[in-house]
């Protein structure tokens, strides 16, 4: 009996310790800026206006031709495109609206300086206020920039261009599937460049093309670059995500040929710069539920890099494509894609390999993935098999009900294991008086006491360790489900019933945690009381401790644990009653 209880406590302690280690590895908090001493490598470049000396895509130490006169930092720490110091005027801003995106483009540079997600409200109680992912304001900088550098590039040491447009507002109208927003530029050498943003209905993916029409008399050369610039401000998703026992990841990520998903923490970006050359790939900034990512042309060899600007506390991720040459009279296209939206696995996997792994389920991903797939199937009736989507036409339509059904399925899968454990515990409860008598008779002889207890266990077919198995099996499933609820944007603002309007947040009235604690207390009453007074006190207070611990867990996770407890109580009560009647 003592061994079983001790093993349960040890199992809980080990799992808790492993959760802490996983959190420290994946979600360690970034220290304040004044805690790190970083050399600002961009001070050699004028801040306003300026353009980055970009490395060539062949990973050489040379810069792109045409800006050799700019003081250049080491290739491992390139500079970034600088923002103008003055606040942009309203005439510089182009406003674009589709069915899912609302964004602003600054004609100076052609940068995306604000992007809101119309299909994702900021708060569940304010559905008309969209969640803003990108913005350039007095409190936060998070923008997407792009341009052309090189011998004939649009961006140079002298400044960034001011693009022209036919109008200041564009909208995807009802019945339209695609919207093109063209920014135009006439260079002094007679070359016309169109910077085209292409939007599709229902899509958060923006296709961007620089169309170069060489009307001059000499070859045109330039290299496309794109970058994401973010300051060190907190994740805005935290305002909608509530308190979580383990914070979500805020930082950068990238793909390489050796590993499809690599994290680059903001802390690491302060200490060293990324330098990578790959065929295809992507770079991304990740936060809770959402991400932004540049996906350059997969047929070309790209140079990826990062830099931290301590003077502005800015973290920058960049790609540079190979130099493109357009002969006189010809037309060339420099192409890349930019994604800004939710972390939905099916959509991200279709965009680029490994991008779906930004939905980070942690070290138990191999359990979390099938749990998520089963949840989606129960909720919507949709299932994906080898990349093919099937809809059986049946789904409960409620994520809370889906969690209850998931709990029932998991309980059925481990029914036999749980039944064996409960039988052992019921028999142990039945022979508890006899066990106490053996202990009293053999107080002075521990060896004989153990031998007599083992004989009793064999006679009554009791496994003293049987009660540990359900806990040990359930803990990994519990942690895996926690990651699913924490990371899956599909469950963001998903209502259940009544007061539970967001299963990804804690219960605002603490009703589910209190019910869970009550069910845990009742379940403890069905178990035999430990003979040791200290262990008995520990087991007595466990429901209270767990209740307090669960107050801040997502309501969906508490719902899972409560449902599991109720099912366990029913199963254990029937088995205990049957054995006691025998």
Secondary structure, DSSP 8 states (H G I E B T S, - for coil): -HHHHHHHHHHHHHHHHHHHHHHHHHH-----GGGS----TTTTS-SSS-----B-TT--S-B-TT-TTS----GGG-------SS---GGGEEEEE-SSEEEEEETBTTEEEEEEEEEEEEETTEEEEEEEEEEESSS-EEEEEEEEESTT-S-BTTB--B-B-S-SEEE--TT--EEEEEEEEE-TTSEEEEEEEEEETT--EEEEEEEEEE-SSS-EEEEEEEEEEEES---TTHHHH---SS----EEEE--SS-S-EEEEHHHHHH---EEEEES--EEEE-SSEEEEEEE-TTSEEEEEEEEETTTTEEEEEEEEEEEEE-TT-EEEEEEEEEEEE--HHHHHHHSTTGGGGS--GGGHHHHHHHHHHHHHHHHSEEEETTEEEE-S-----HHHHHHHHHHHHHHHTHHHHHHHHHHHHHHHHTHHHHHHHHHHTSS-HHHHHHHHHHHHHHHT--TTHHHHHHHHHHHHHHHHHHHHHH-GGGTT---STT---TTS--TT-HHHHHHHHHHHHHHHTS---SSHHHHHHHHHHHHHHHHHHTTS-HHHHHHHHHHHHHHHHHHHHHHHHHHH-
